[in-house]
């Protein structure tokens, strides 16, 4: 089984937001040999969630760990993305997000909610980092 990681962020028509996300992705300590795709909920042509899924599946990923790069698990976007990925059978609120086309198995992570998902330049949170409640950070859990 070949695994890939899909990071999903909130989109913005402001290019500086996309640049910030891309810089964070470039500085993260990703596992070697694992395909990574960065996608956005909306407003970023060519970088949709479906584009990210297609990119990973084209690289042979048949299991995709999804990291929702949202601050709070209470975001309705987190729920609607889970629904569109087939993780939940129905969204908790109305959504215009249709189910995604995918063949790969999906492991859906949790938003930040206080735990670090990315390595910090110069040290700090990274693979194996335990969050505030002693839980391993989401990236490590998804890769397992």
C-alpha positions as CSV (number, residue, x, y, z in Angstrom):
1,X,0.0,0.0,0.0
2,X,1.4,3.4,-1.0
3,X,0.4,6.3,1.3
4,X,0.2,10.0,0.5
5,X,-0.7,13.1,2.5
6,X,-3.2,15.7,1.5
7,X,-3.1,19.0,3.4
8,X,-6.3,21.0,3.1
9,X,-6.4,24.7,3.9
10,X,-9.1,27.3,3.6
11,X,-8.7,29.1,0.3
12,X,-8.5,32.8,-0.4
13,X,-8.4,35.1,-3.4
14,X,-5.5,36.9,-1.7
15,X,-2.3,35.4,-3.1
16,X,-0.4,36.2,0.0
17,X,-2.5,33.6,1.9
18,X,-1.5,30.9,-0.6
19,X,2.1,32.0,-0.3
20,X,2.0,31.6,3.5
21,X,0.6,28.1,3.2
22,X,3.1,27.1,0.5
23,X,6.0,28.4,2.7
24,X,4.7,26.5,5.7
25,X,4.5,23.3,3.5
26,X,8.0,23.9,2.3
27,X,9.4,24.2,5.8
28,X,7.6,21.2,7.2
29,X,9.6,18.0,8.0
30,X,7.7,15.5,5.7
31,X,8.6,11.8,5.6
32,X,10.9,10.9,2.8
33,X,9.3,9.2,-0.2
34,X,5.7,10.0,0.8
35,X,3.9,12.1,-1.9
36,X,2.4,15.3,-0.4
37,X,-0.2,17.6,-2.0
38,X,-1.5,20.9,-0.7
39,X,-5.0,21.9,-1.6
40,X,-7.6,24.5,-0.8
41,X,-11.3,24.5,0.0
42,X,-11.9,27.2,-2.6
43,X,-10.7,30.3,-4.4
44,X,-7.4,28.8,-5.6
45,X,-7.8,27.6,-9.2
46,X,-5.8,24.4,-9.9
47,X,-5.3,23.7,-6.2
48,X,-8.8,22.3,-5.3
49,X,-9.2,19.3,-2.9
50,X,-10.1,17.2,-6.0
51,X,-6.9,18.4,-7.7
52,X,-4.9,17.2,-4.6
53,X,-6.7,13.8,-4.6
54,X,-6.1,13.4,-8.3
55,X,-2.4,14.3,-7.9
56,X,-1.8,11.8,-5.2
57,X,-3.7,9.0,-6.9
58,X,-1.7,9.7,-10.1
59,X,1.5,9.1,-8.0
60,X,0.1,5.7,-6.9
61,X,-1.3,6.6,-3.5
62,X,-4.0,4.1,-2.6
63,X,-4.2,5.4,1.0
64,X,-4.4,9.2,1.7
65,X,-3.9,10.8,5.1
66,X,-5.8,14.1,5.2
67,X,-4.6,16.9,7.4
68,X,-7.2,19.6,7.7
69,X,-5.2,22.8,8.2
70,X,-7.9,24.6,10.2
71,X,-7.5,26.1,13.7
72,X,-10.6,24.6,15.2
73,X,-12.4,21.3,14.9
74,X,-15.6,23.3,15.4
75,X,-15.4,24.7,11.9
76,X,-18.3,23.7,9.7
77,X,-15.7,23.3,6.9
78,X,-14.0,20.5,8.7
79,X,-17.4,18.6,8.8
80,X,-18.3,19.3,5.2
81,X,-14.9,18.2,4.0
82,X,-15.2,14.9,6.0
83,X,-18.6,14.3,4.4
84,X,-17.3,15.1,0.9
85,X,-14.4,12.6,1.5
86,X,-16.8,9.9,2.5
87,X,-15.6,9.9,6.1
88,X,-19.1,10.7,7.4
89,X,-22.4,9.7,5.8
90,X,-24.0,13.2,6.1
91,X,-22.9,16.7,6.9
92,X,-24.1,18.4,10.1
93,X,-25.0,21.5,8.2
94,X,-26.1,22.4,4.6
95,X,-23.2,22.3,2.2
96,X,-22.6,22.9,-1.5
97,X,-19.6,20.6,-1.4
98,X,-20.3,17.5,-3.4
99,X,-18.7,14.1,-2.7
100,X,-15.2,13.9,-4.2
101,X,-14.1,11.4,-6.8
102,X,-11.6,9.0,-5.2
103,X,-10.3,5.5,-5.2
104,X,-7.9,5.7,-2.3
105,X,-8.7,4.8,1.3
106,X,-9.0,8.0,3.4
107,X,-7.7,8.6,6.9
108,X,-9.0,11.9,8.1
109,X,-7.0,13.8,10.7
110,X,-8.0,16.5,13.1
111,X,-7.6,20.3,12.9
112,X,-4.9,22.0,15.0
113,X,-7.0,22.5,18.2
114,X,-3.8,23.4,20.0
115,X,-1.5,20.6,18.7
116,X,1.3,21.3,16.2
117,X,1.2,19.6,12.8
118,X,4.3,21.1,11.4
119,X,7.9,21.2,12.3
120,X,9.1,24.6,13.6
121,X,12.4,25.8,12.1
122,X,15.1,25.6,14.7
123,X,13.3,22.9,16.7
124,X,10.0,22.5,18.5
125,X,7.1,20.4,17.3
126,X,7.8,17.8,14.7
127,X,7.4,14.0,14.1
128,X,6.7,12.3,17.4
129,X,5.8,15.6,19.2
130,X,3.2,15.1,21.9
131,X,0.4,17.6,21.9
132,X,-0.9,19.4,25.1
133,X,-2.8,16.3,26.1
134,X,0.1,13.9,25.5
135,X,-1.4,12.8,22.1
136,X,1.0,12.3,19.2
137,X,0.8,15.0,16.6
138,X,-1.7,14.3,13.8
139,X,1.0,13.9,11.0
140,X,2.6,11.1,12.9
141,X,-0.7,9.4,13.5
142,X,-1.7,9.7,9.9
143,X,1.5,8.2,8.6
144,X,1.1,5.1,10.9
